[in-house]
């Protein structure tokens, strides 16, 4: 009897997957909340005249992300998936309260780094946990919940920021904003608000069963059986345990970084790392993190900017749904080609709009188009490709390396935007991103194979020669 014809406890699967996916929601919230708070905490800490301090405030969390991503593999192998998820929830709670409480710039940055560690852990552990509890024929559907909650977290942060901030009159001075409620307390409550879902996640995570795969890996078969039995019944549990044991007996399960030095893996590693870096260097995350600069250059005030950010978050959510329905129909390569070429054209037009000093709806429309293209292509498809292309023997090590490269690229992008914006202006900065997208388009067109409908073994034979 195949998995498709068996009866599964879908409610239970959905419940534990959604609890784990709250890590994605907090990832998205913490990642974006700073964009709405930025106009206010920068005035409070008096860093508006320093591009370096502005960049460090925005990008400091990424140092934590890199650390969290690096240690996630080690601690999840030693302590399982559940307890590191609890740790990430605890770190989100501490960071939310600490960042809102911060009275100095240094303390603010320290708690941003703490939150970044939570992001790094959640970004690796939440999808990993879901993938390890879901049956194979349902895995893609349930793992996609993590991407969905991430986007919901982004939108939630944008809405909360809009609701918390008091309206800011047009043309006010930095000192006015600093002395206002927004400048003294508003930005703090934007961070405090994240503590609510963080505590909910922390409490609910205690109810999660440990990953059956990890339990079997450490020789606790008797504890793995009840969870698998609850998911799909006794027959499914015994079959799945046999399949897991066969995988664990295979040397390909070992995380072997030394094997990555083998020349036959060079091509697939190049594809994985470049795709991961390109997802970040395409530049779209600057729209979420530096919305104030982008929309101010387009002629919008602070209050209008916060509303525009909610529009971009809504579009992000809608087109993430589109991606979920097109990835297995259109294919990975077609969507990546569409994303790279579409962003290149959109950035070219966006840079031109800034160059010719177009204001208002023209710029907002192009930003919305760019986010729509990214949300249905590079954002979700990159993770699908990375999960498929690496060979069995080096999948764990290669995935860790690609994820590390992605976070490093994200740090560089976030740190350099205010520097590029100061040197080249908004027009020149988006033209730089357009050039990167053209290079990404050429790379995808020439090097990335289509993986839709192929087994992992077929993909491996095609990429590893």
KOLVEX-594983 format. One record per residue (C-alpha): residue number from 0; chain; y, z, x. Coordinates in pm, 1 decimal. Example, Ala and Ser with C-alpha at 12.3 -4.5 7.8 and 13.67 -1.06 7.14 Angstrom:
2
R num chaine        v        w        u
R   0      A   -450.0    780.0   1230.0
R   1      A   -106.0    714.0   1367.0
***
This chain:
465
R num chaine        v        w        u
R   0      A      0.0      0.0      0.0
R   1      A    336.7   -102.5    145.6
R   2      A    641.1    121.4    148.5
R   3      A    807.2   -105.7   -106.6
R   4      A    532.8    -35.1   -364.4
R   5      A    517.6    340.2   -305.2
R   6      A    712.2    595.4   -503.9
R   7      A    983.4    781.2   -312.9
R   8      A   1199.2   1080.8   -393.6
R   9      A   1521.4    883.7   -380.1
R  10      A   1733.5   1171.1   -510.2
R  11      A   1618.7   1396.5   -225.8
R  12      A   1670.6   1116.9     26.2
R  13      A   2018.9   1050.7   -108.3
R  14      A   2106.6   1421.4   -105.4
R  15      A   2010.6   1487.8    258.2
R  16      A   2156.7   1153.6    368.7
R  17      A   2489.2   1232.0    200.7
R  18      A   2503.3   1577.7    361.3
R  19      A   2443.6   1422.4    702.8
R  20      A   2691.4   1145.5    624.0
R  21      A   2962.5   1408.9    576.4
R  22      A   2980.0   1394.0    954.7
R  23      A   3101.7   1036.8    909.9
R  24      A   3356.1   1146.8    648.6
R  25      A   3501.8   1410.0    882.5
R  26      A   3493.4   1158.7   1167.9
R  27      A   3707.3    922.3    959.2
R  28      A   3943.3   1194.6    834.2
R  29      A   4005.7   1353.5   1174.2
R  30      A   4046.2   1013.4   1334.7
R  31      A   4322.9    899.0   1099.6
R  32      A   4502.6   1216.1    985.0
R  33      A   4708.9   1217.7   1304.2
R  34      A   4868.4    884.3   1210.7
R  35      A   5037.3   1036.2    903.3
R  36      A   5132.5   1356.3   1085.1
R  37      A   5274.6   1165.6   1382.0
R  38      A   5636.6   1121.2   1258.4
R  39      A   5662.1   1497.4   1213.5
R  40      A   5471.8   1664.9   1497.0
R  41      A   5642.6   1434.7   1750.4
R  42      A   5981.8   1565.2   1637.0
R  43      A   5852.8   1923.7   1631.4
R  44      A   5726.7   1900.4   1993.2
R  45      A   6026.4   1684.3   2094.5
R  46      A   5820.2   1404.2   2250.0
R  47      A   5981.7   1104.2   2078.4
R  48      A   6146.8    993.9   2402.5
R  49      A   5826.9   1002.3   2611.9
R  50      A   5579.9    718.2   2559.6
R  51      A   5329.8    893.3   2788.2
R  52      A   5333.4   1219.5   2591.0
R  53      A   5309.4   1026.4   2262.7
R  54      A   5012.9    830.5   2396.9
R  55      A   4837.3   1143.7   2522.4
R  56      A   4883.1   1321.7   2188.5
R  57      A   4719.1   1026.0   2012.9
R  58      A   4444.7    954.4   2265.3
R  59      A   4350.8   1304.5   2381.5
R  60      A   4088.6   1334.4   2104.7
R  61      A   3909.9   1040.1   2263.3
R  62      A   3835.5   1246.7   2573.0
R  63      A   3646.8   1478.4   2340.0
R  64      A   3481.1   1179.0   2170.3
R  65      A   3350.2   1055.1   2504.7
R  66      A   3221.6   1402.2   2594.5
R  67      A   3060.8   1448.2   2252.5
R  68      A   2891.6   1108.2   2267.8
R  69      A   2757.8   1176.1   2618.8
R  70      A   2612.6   1520.1   2539.3
R  71      A   2481.0   1425.4   2192.4
R  72      A   2166.7   1267.3   2335.3
R  73      A   2088.4   1564.8   2557.7
R  74      A   2143.2   1839.6   2299.8
R  75      A   1975.9   1648.0   2014.8
R  76      A   1667.4   1598.1   2231.2
R  77      A   1657.3   1968.4   2318.5
R  78      A   1770.3   2135.7   1996.1
R  79      A   1694.2   1872.1   1730.5
R  80      A   1933.3   1687.7   1499.4
R  81      A   2021.7   1963.8   1252.2
R  82      A   2176.1   2220.6   1487.1
R  83      A   2401.8   1974.1   1672.1
R  84      A   2520.0   1853.1   1328.0
R  85      A   2607.0   2214.0   1246.8
R  86      A   2790.0   2236.2   1579.5
R  87      A   2994.9   1927.0   1493.9
R  88      A   3088.7   2080.4   1156.0
R  89      A   3193.1   2402.9   1329.5
R  90      A   3404.5   2210.6   1582.4
R  91      A   3574.2   2014.9   1301.4
R  92      A   3661.2   2344.5   1130.7
R  93      A   3798.9   2504.2   1448.7
R  94      A   3995.7   2190.8   1542.1
R  95      A   4148.6   2156.2   1193.3
R  96      A   4274.5   2512.3   1189.2
R  97      A   4372.3   2517.4   1556.6
R  98      A   4567.0   2191.5   1550.1
R  99      A   4760.7   2300.6   1242.3
R 100      A   4831.1   2640.1   1398.8
R 101      A   4947.9   2500.2   1736.7
R 102      A   5295.0   2611.2   1841.0
R 103      A   5305.2   2420.7   2170.4
R 104      A   5221.8   2066.3   2271.9
R 105      A   4949.6   2183.1   2515.0
R 106      A   4769.2   2387.7   2248.6
R 107      A   4795.7   2092.2   2008.3
R 108      A   4628.0   1861.4   2262.0
R 109      A   4352.5   2115.0   2340.6
R 110      A   4249.0   2139.1   1975.5
R 111      A   4266.9   1760.1   1939.4
R 112      A   4013.4   1738.0   2223.9
R 113      A   3792.6   1996.4   2047.7
R 114      A   3804.4   1782.9   1732.9
R 115      A   3720.2   1481.1   1944.7
R 116      A   3397.7   1645.8   2061.2
R 117      A   3308.1   1690.3   1694.0
R 118      A   3377.8   1320.7   1633.4
R 119      A   3165.4   1219.0   1931.5
R 120      A   2873.4   1429.1   1810.2
R 121      A   2900.9   1315.8   1447.4
R 122      A   2935.3    946.8   1538.3
R 123      A   2596.7    959.1   1714.2
R 124      A   2407.0   1223.0   1515.7
R 125      A   2483.1   1141.9   1150.0
R 126      A   2343.4    785.3   1150.7
R 127      A   2058.7    893.3   1381.6
R 128      A   1949.0   1166.9   1142.9
R 129      A   1959.0    937.0    839.4
R 130      A   1764.4    665.5   1022.0
R 131      A   1493.7    916.9   1112.3
R 132      A   1436.4   1049.2    759.1
R 133      A   1467.4    723.8    559.9
R 134      A   1164.0    496.0    499.5
R 135      A   1185.5    164.5    683.3
R 136      A   1256.8    -51.3    375.8
R 137      A   1540.7    181.8    268.9
R 138      A   1679.1    260.6    612.3
R 139      A   1962.0      6.6    617.9
R 140      A   2083.5    107.2    273.7
R 141      A   2087.9    477.9    353.2
R 142      A   2230.2    445.6    704.5
R 143      A   2514.7    242.2    554.2
R 144      A   2617.3    557.5    366.6
R 145      A   2753.2    687.8    696.4
R 146      A   2983.8    387.9    737.4
R 147      A   3090.6    424.6    375.3
R 148      A   3174.9    794.8    407.5
R 149      A   3364.9    722.5    729.5
R 150      A   3589.6    477.7    545.4
R 151      A   3625.7    723.6    254.7
R 152      A   3731.2    986.3    509.5
R 153      A   3996.3    751.2    642.8
R 154      A   4131.8    686.0    293.6
R 155      A   4117.1   1057.2    204.4
R 156      A   4328.6   1146.5    508.2
R 157      A   4582.2    880.9    414.4
R 158      A   4607.7   1004.7     54.0
R 159      A   4628.9   1370.9    157.1
R 160      A   4906.6   1289.1    405.1
R 161      A   5098.9   1107.6    131.2
R 162      A   5059.0   1397.5   -113.8
R 163      A   5156.4   1665.3    137.8
R 164      A   5462.4   1498.9    291.0
R 165      A   5793.7   1543.9    114.9
R 166      A   5998.6   1226.5     73.6
R 167      A   6207.4   1149.8    381.6
R 168      A   6548.7    988.8    313.1
R 169      A   6610.4    659.3    491.2
R 170      A   6811.2    664.7    813.7
R 171      A   6780.8   1037.7    888.2
R 172      A   6797.0   1170.0   1243.9
R 173      A   6511.8   1314.8   1449.2
R 174      A   6675.8   1655.9   1425.9
R 175      A   6684.0   1633.5   1044.8
R 176      A   6311.1   1558.8   1035.6
R 177      A   6237.2   1835.5   1286.5
R 178      A   6424.0   2094.8   1078.9
R 179      A   6273.4   1977.4    747.8
R 180      A   5962.9   2119.7    578.5
R 181      A   5768.2   1814.4    698.5
R 182      A   5871.1   1879.3   1057.6
R 183      A   5794.5   2250.3   1048.3
R 184      A   5498.9   2285.6    808.2
R 185      A   5401.7   1955.3    647.3
R 186      A   5216.4   1811.9    947.1
R 187      A   5032.8   2143.0    988.9
R 188      A   4891.4   2127.3    635.0
R 189      A   4772.2   1772.1    697.7
R 190      A   4542.2   1912.6    967.4
R 191      A   4460.3   2232.8    776.4
R 192      A   4335.3   2020.4    484.6
R 193      A   4047.7   1889.8    697.0
R 194      A   3909.2   2244.9    717.5
R 195      A   3800.2   2228.0    350.2
R 196      A   3543.0   1945.1    385.2
R 197      A   3453.7   2081.6    730.3
R 198      A   3348.0   2417.5    582.7
R 199      A   3160.2   2239.8    299.7
R 200      A   2974.6   2031.1    558.7
R 201      A   2899.7   2342.9    765.5
R 202      A   2747.5   2523.3    466.4
R 203      A   2552.5   2224.7    332.5
R 204      A   2415.5   2135.4    675.3
R 205      A   2218.3   2460.8    672.7
R 206      A   2015.0   2314.0    383.2
R 207      A   1910.2   2005.4    581.5
R 208      A   1548.0   1981.4    694.6
R 209      A   1502.4   1908.5   1063.5
R 210      A   1424.1   1546.8   1152.1
R 211      A   1046.4   1490.5   1119.3
R 212      A   1058.5   1254.9   1415.5
R 213      A   1210.8   1519.1   1642.3
R 214      A    967.6   1785.2   1516.6
R 215      A    675.0   1563.1   1608.4
R 216      A    830.5   1482.0   1942.7
R 217      A    826.4   1852.3   2033.5
R 218      A    474.5   1904.6   1896.9
R 219      A    559.1   2065.4   1559.2
R 220      A    355.1   1834.4   1336.0
R 221      A    291.9   2112.5   1083.1
R 222      A    667.7   2141.3   1018.5
R 223      A    719.7   1763.2    998.4
R 224      A    462.8   1710.4    722.0
R 225      A    638.9   1901.7    437.0
R 226      A    960.5   1695.7    470.6
R 227      A    776.5   1362.0    481.3
R 228      A    556.9   1474.4    191.0
R 229      A    867.3   1560.1    -13.7
R 230      A   1017.1   1219.4     65.5
R 231      A    719.1    996.6    -17.0
R 232      A    407.2   1195.0   -101.3
R 233      A     99.6   1294.8     96.9
R 234      A    -27.4    942.4    174.6
R 235      A    314.1    832.3    299.1
R 236      A    351.0   1148.3    506.2
R 237      A     18.4   1098.9    684.7
R 238      A     81.9    728.0    748.0
R 239      A    432.9    794.6    873.7
R 240      A    314.6   1073.9   1101.7
R 241      A     55.0    839.7   1249.4
R 242      A    320.7    571.5   1306.0
R 243      A    561.1    820.2   1463.1
R 244      A    287.6    957.5   1690.6
R 245      A    200.2    604.2   1805.3
R 246      A    564.7    545.5   1895.0
R 247      A    585.5    876.3   2078.2
R 248      A    272.1    789.4   2275.1
R 249      A    438.2    464.3   2385.7
R 250      A    627.9    473.3   2715.4
R 251      A    898.5    270.0   2548.8
R 252      A   1016.6    586.8   2377.4
R 253      A   1143.6    732.3   2705.0
R 254      A   1513.1    714.5   2771.8
R 255      A   1510.8    536.0   3109.7
R 256      A   1853.0    467.9   3261.2
R 257      A   1698.0    338.9   3585.3
R 258      A   1528.6     57.1   3393.9
R 259      A   1872.3    -79.1   3303.8
R 260      A   1904.2   -194.4   3664.8
R 261      A   1627.0   -449.2   3608.9
R 262      A   1787.0   -799.0   3625.8
R 263      A   1601.1   -913.6   3312.8
R 264      A   1808.0   -669.9   3104.5
R 265      A   2137.8   -789.6   3247.2
R 266      A   2208.9  -1044.3   2973.8
R 267      A   2138.5   -816.1   2678.5
R 268      A   2339.7   -532.0   2835.8
R 269      A   2632.0   -767.7   2889.8
R 270      A   2622.1   -872.8   2523.4
R 271      A   2598.4   -514.0   2398.5
R 272      A   2876.8   -374.7   2616.1
R 273      A   3114.4   -665.5   2554.2
R 274      A   3059.1   -651.5   2177.7
R 275      A   3119.4   -273.5   2179.0
R 276      A   3438.4   -305.0   2384.9
R 277      A   3559.4   -601.1   2178.6
R 278      A   3528.4   -400.4   1856.0
R 279      A   3795.0   -169.0   1997.0
R 280      A   4010.3   -407.7   2199.1
R 281      A   4055.8   -637.8   1900.6
R 282      A   4337.4   -390.1   1833.7
R 283      A   4299.9   -301.9   1467.7
R 284      A   4273.6     73.8   1524.4
R 285      A   4635.6     74.9   1640.7
R 286      A   4734.3      0.2   1279.6
R 287      A   4580.4    332.5   1171.1
R 288      A   4695.0    538.2   1469.8
R 289      A   5041.8    388.4   1518.9
R 290      A   5134.8    295.0   1163.8
R 291      A   5478.3    454.1   1205.9
R 292      A   5580.9    223.0   1491.5
R 293      A   5436.5    -87.7   1326.4
R 294      A   5591.1    -31.5    983.5
R 295      A   5919.4     99.1   1125.2
R 296      A   5950.7   -225.2   1319.7
R 297      A   5893.0   -402.8    986.1
R 298      A   6184.1   -216.5    828.1
R 299      A   6000.4     60.5    641.0
R 300      A   6106.6    426.2    631.5
R 301      A   5873.7    721.3    686.6
R 302      A   5784.5    775.6    317.9
R 303      A   5722.9    404.2    259.2
R 304      A   5505.6    399.7    571.2
R 305      A   5281.4    675.7    434.5
R 306      A   5236.0    477.7    111.2
R 307      A   5161.9    157.9    305.3
R 308      A   4896.3    344.2    504.0
R 309      A   4718.4    430.7    177.5
R 310      A   4721.2     60.2     85.6
R 311      A   4557.2    -28.2    417.5
R 312      A   4292.8    243.1    365.8
R 313      A   4208.1    114.8     18.5
R 314      A   4165.8   -238.4    151.4
R 315      A   3948.2    -99.5    431.6
R 316      A   3716.7     63.0    176.4
R 317      A   3691.7   -242.1    -51.5
R 318      A   3604.3   -483.4    228.6
R 319      A   3354.3   -242.2    382.0
R 320      A   3170.6   -277.4     50.2
R 321      A   3192.0   -655.3     89.5
R 322      A   3031.0   -627.6    434.3
R 323      A   2737.6   -431.3    293.6
R 324      A   2654.7   -722.7     63.3
R 325      A   2715.4  -1006.7    311.2
R 326      A   2555.4   -890.0    637.5
R 327      A   2203.5   -997.1    533.0
R 328      A   2323.1  -1311.3    355.3
R 329      A   2577.7  -1462.6    593.9
R 330      A   2423.9  -1330.2    913.2
R 331      A   2563.7  -1126.1   1201.1
R 332      A   2693.9  -1405.3   1420.7
R 333      A   2880.8  -1585.1   1141.6
R 334      A   3058.7  -1264.9   1041.8
R 335      A   3150.4  -1185.1   1402.9
R 336      A   3283.0  -1540.0   1457.3
R 337      A   3477.8  -1512.7   1131.6
R 338      A   3619.8  -1175.3   1234.4
R 339      A   3726.2  -1280.1   1584.1
R 340      A   3885.8  -1607.7   1475.7
R 341      A   4044.4  -1457.3   1164.4
R 342      A   4202.1  -1170.9   1360.2
R 343      A   4328.6  -1406.7   1631.7
R 344      A   4510.6  -1620.1   1372.6
R 345      A   4639.9  -1317.2   1180.9
R 346      A   4772.9  -1148.9   1497.8
R 347      A   4941.0  -1472.4   1602.5
R 348      A   5121.6  -1481.8   1267.0
R 349      A   5194.4  -1107.2   1276.2
R 350      A   5346.2  -1131.0   1623.0
R 351      A   5555.1  -1425.1   1507.3
R 352      A   5674.3  -1226.9   1204.6
R 353      A   5799.2   -951.7   1435.5
R 354      A   5946.4  -1206.9   1678.1
R 355      A   6150.2  -1374.0   1402.0
R 356      A   6239.1  -1030.2   1260.3
R 357      A   6071.3  -1078.3    925.1
R 358      A   6061.8   -754.4    730.6
R 359      A   5881.8   -579.5    445.5
R 360      A   5609.3   -748.0    243.1
R 361      A   5550.7  -1029.4    493.2
R 362      A   5441.0   -785.6    764.9
R 363      A   5252.9   -556.3    525.0
R 364      A   5058.9   -853.9    385.7
R 365      A   4949.9   -967.6    731.7
R 366      A   4845.2   -613.2    826.2
R 367      A   4637.7   -590.2    507.5
R 368      A   4472.6   -927.2    582.3
R 369      A   4387.4   -811.9    936.0
R 370      A   4228.2   -490.3    807.0
R 371      A   4029.0   -680.6    542.6
R 372      A   3891.1   -918.7    806.3
R 373      A   3800.8   -633.3   1041.8
R 374      A   3640.8   -418.5    768.5
R 375      A   3397.5   -692.7    667.6
R 376      A   3312.5   -811.2   1019.2
R 377      A   3369.1   -632.9   1349.5
R 378      A   3377.5   -276.7   1210.6
R 379      A   3026.9   -256.5   1058.1
R 380      A   2852.8   -556.3   1216.6
R 381      A   2900.5   -430.3   1572.4
R 382      A   2682.0   -128.3   1494.7
R 383      A   2418.3   -346.7   1327.2
R 384      A   2400.8   -571.4   1634.7
R 385      A   2381.9   -280.1   1879.8
R 386      A   2092.1   -130.5   1683.6
R 387      A   1898.4   -459.4   1697.3
R 388      A   1945.0   -631.4   2031.2
R 389      A   1822.2   -378.3   2287.5
R 390      A   1455.9   -390.2   2397.4
R 391      A   1224.8   -103.3   2306.9
R 392      A   1184.1     35.5   2657.4
R 393      A   1559.3     78.8   2716.7
R 394      A   1694.0    107.4   2362.2
R 395      A   1799.5    472.4   2391.0
R 396      A   1960.1    434.5   2733.2
R 397      A   2124.6    101.7   2648.7
R 398      A   2262.9    232.4   2320.0
R 399      A   2405.9    536.6   2498.2
R 400      A   2571.2    311.1   2756.3
R 401      A   2717.4     77.4   2491.7
R 402      A   2850.6    371.5   2287.0
R 403      A   3005.0    522.9   2599.9
R 404      A   3174.0    187.0   2673.9
R 405      A   3303.7    172.6   2315.4
R 406      A   3472.2    513.7   2337.3
R 407      A   3620.4    437.6   2679.5
R 408      A   3761.0    112.5   2536.0
R 409      A   3898.1    305.1   2237.6
R 410      A   4073.3    550.9   2469.6
R 411      A   4231.8    267.3   2669.6
R 412      A   4345.1     91.3   2350.9
R 413      A   4498.1    405.6   2200.9
R 414      A   4669.4    510.9   2521.3
R 415      A   4813.1    168.6   2605.8
R 416      A   4959.3     70.0   2267.2
R 417      A   5286.4    266.8   2298.0
R 418      A   5321.0    141.9   2656.3
R 419      A   5265.3   -221.1   2551.6
R 420      A   5493.4   -177.4   2252.5
R 421      A   5768.3    -41.2   2475.1
R 422      A   5726.6   -319.1   2732.7
R 423      A   5662.6   -624.8   2513.4
R 424      A   5773.9   -514.2   2167.0
R 425      A   5560.3   -542.8   1853.3
R 426      A   5551.9   -922.7   1876.4
R 427      A   5424.6   -936.9   2234.0
R 428      A   5171.7   -659.5   2172.7
R 429      A   5007.3   -839.4   1881.7
R 430      A   5004.9  -1163.8   2077.7
R 431      A   4812.1   -979.4   2350.7
R 432      A   4557.5   -871.0   2088.2
R 433      A   4541.8  -1229.7   1959.5
R 434      A   4452.8  -1345.9   2311.1
R 435      A   4176.6  -1083.4   2334.6
R 436      A   4038.0  -1200.4   1998.7
R 437      A   4028.3  -1560.9   2124.0
R 438      A   3825.8  -1446.5   2426.4
R 439      A   3599.4  -1245.6   2194.7
R 440      A   3554.0  -1549.7   1970.1
R 441      A   3443.6  -1763.7   2266.0
R 442      A   3203.0  -1495.9   2389.8
R 443      A   3040.5  -1447.5   2047.8
R 444      A   3012.7  -1822.6   1996.3
R 445      A   2844.1  -1881.6   2333.6
R 446      A   2642.9  -1565.5   2402.8
R 447      A   2551.6  -1386.2   2079.0
R 448      A   2229.9  -1504.0   1908.7
R 449      A   2183.4  -1475.8   1533.9
R 450      A   1956.5  -1178.8   1462.2
R 451      A   1937.4  -1204.8   1082.7
R 452      A   1580.5  -1226.1    956.2
R 453      A   1420.7  -1178.6   1299.8
R 454      A   1188.1   -902.0   1405.4
R 455      A   1293.8   -678.9   1691.5
R 456      A   1022.0   -837.6   1902.3
R 457      A   1158.6  -1187.8   1835.0
R 458      A   1508.2  -1074.4   1930.2
R 459      A   1374.3   -913.3   2248.2
R 460      A   1184.0  -1225.6   2353.2
R 461      A   1496.7  -1433.4   2299.8
R 462      A   1732.2  -1208.3   2495.8
R 463      A   1504.8  -1071.9   2770.0
R 464      A   1361.8  -1346.3   2989.8
***
